[in-house]
Amino acid sequence: QVQLVQSGGGLVQPGGSLRLSCVASGFTFSNYAMSWYRQAPGKERELVAVIPWIGSNTNYADAVKGRFTISRDNAKNTVYLQMNSLKPEDTAVYYCRRHLSGYWGQGTQVTVSS
């Protein structure tokens, strides 16, 4: 069955960095676009970044452009979200997703606070 298992996250000070990982199994990872979403308390879940199954045509939410980088390693069935220059407003639960599907990771808390 399809599984997306996330790791990373935690507490970081403003201006710091974190990297999230999402290991996929149960499907041919290299055939699918992958994405990261986030949901802050009291807010709707929002798309953060998307990476296609092939190529480098990544897309980002305006709020994270220039600070976050999505990447993938098809040999490891893993998608990453490198988050730099973190701000308190980046605090949320982050989810990976096989893009536009019903398959989601379990969620990882990211808290940016001094």
C-alpha positions as CSV (number, residue, x, y, z in Angstrom):
1,Q,0.0,0.0,0.0
2,V,1.0,3.6,-0.5
3,Q,2.9,5.1,2.5
4,L,4.5,8.4,3.0
5,V,6.6,8.6,6.2
6,Q,7.9,12.0,7.2
7,S,10.8,13.0,9.4
8,G,12.5,16.2,10.5
9,G,10.8,19.3,11.9
10,G,10.9,20.6,15.5
11,L,11.6,23.8,17.2
12,V,13.9,26.4,15.7
13,Q,14.7,30.1,16.3
14,P,13.7,32.7,13.8
15,G,16.2,32.9,11.0
16,G,17.1,29.2,11.5
17,S,16.9,26.3,9.1
18,L,15.2,22.9,9.1
19,R,15.0,20.1,6.5
20,L,11.9,17.8,6.2
21,S,12.1,14.4,4.6
22,C,9.3,12.2,3.2
23,V,10.1,8.6,2.2
24,A,7.6,7.0,-0.1
25,S,6.7,3.4,-0.7
26,G,4.1,1.3,-2.4
27,F,4.2,3.1,-5.7
28,T,6.7,4.0,-8.5
29,F,7.9,7.2,-6.9
30,S,9.7,8.5,-9.9
31,N,6.4,8.6,-11.9
32,Y,4.6,11.1,-9.6
33,A,4.9,14.8,-8.7
34,M,5.2,15.4,-5.0
35,S,4.3,18.3,-2.9
36,W,4.5,19.8,0.6
37,Y,1.6,21.5,2.4
38,R,1.2,23.1,5.7
39,Q,-1.5,23.9,8.2
40,A,-1.2,26.5,10.9
41,P,-3.6,26.6,13.9
42,G,-7.0,27.9,12.9
43,K,-6.1,28.1,9.2
44,E,-6.8,26.0,6.2
45,R,-4.1,23.6,4.8
46,E,-2.1,25.4,2.1
47,L,0.2,24.3,-0.7
48,V,3.8,25.2,0.0
49,A,5.8,23.6,-2.9
50,V,5.5,21.2,-5.8
51,I,8.1,19.2,-7.7
52,P,7.3,17.4,-10.9
53,W,8.1,13.7,-11.5
54,I,10.9,14.8,-13.8
55,G,12.7,18.0,-14.5
56,S,13.2,21.1,-12.4
57,N,10.0,23.0,-12.8
58,T,9.3,23.5,-9.2
59,N,6.6,25.9,-7.8
60,Y,6.3,27.7,-4.5
61,A,3.8,29.6,-2.5
62,D,4.7,33.3,-2.6
63,A,5.2,33.3,1.2
64,V,8.1,30.9,1.0
65,K,9.8,31.8,-2.4
66,G,13.5,32.3,-2.0
67,R,13.6,30.7,1.4
68,F,12.3,27.1,0.9
69,T,13.6,24.5,-1.6
70,I,11.8,21.3,-2.6
71,S,13.9,18.5,-4.0
72,R,13.7,14.8,-4.6
73,D,16.0,11.8,-4.8
74,N,14.3,9.2,-6.9
75,A,16.9,6.6,-6.0
76,K,15.9,6.9,-2.4
77,N,12.2,7.5,-3.0
78,T,12.4,10.6,-0.9
79,V,11.2,14.2,-1.3
80,Y,12.8,17.0,0.8
81,L,11.8,20.5,1.9
82,Q,14.8,22.6,2.9
83,M,13.5,25.6,4.9
84,N,15.9,28.5,5.5
85,S,15.4,32.0,7.1
86,L,12.4,30.6,9.0
87,K,9.9,33.1,10.4
88,P,7.4,32.7,13.2
89,E,4.6,32.7,10.6
90,D,6.1,29.5,9.2
91,T,4.9,27.7,12.3
92,A,2.6,24.9,11.2
93,V,2.2,21.2,10.7
94,Y,3.8,20.2,7.4
95,Y,2.5,17.4,5.2
96,C,4.0,15.7,2.2
97,R,1.6,14.5,-0.4
98,R,1.7,12.5,-3.6
99,H,0.5,15.5,-5.5
100,L,-3.2,15.8,-6.2
101,S,-3.9,12.4,-4.6
102,G,-5.4,11.2,-1.4
103,Y,-2.1,10.1,-0.1
104,W,-0.6,12.2,2.7
105,G,2.3,11.9,5.1
106,Q,1.5,11.8,8.8
107,G,2.4,15.4,9.4
108,T,5.4,17.0,11.2
109,Q,5.3,20.0,13.5
110,V,7.5,22.9,12.8
111,T,7.7,25.6,15.4
112,V,9.6,28.9,14.8
113,S,10.0,30.7,18.1
114,S,12.6,32.5,20.2
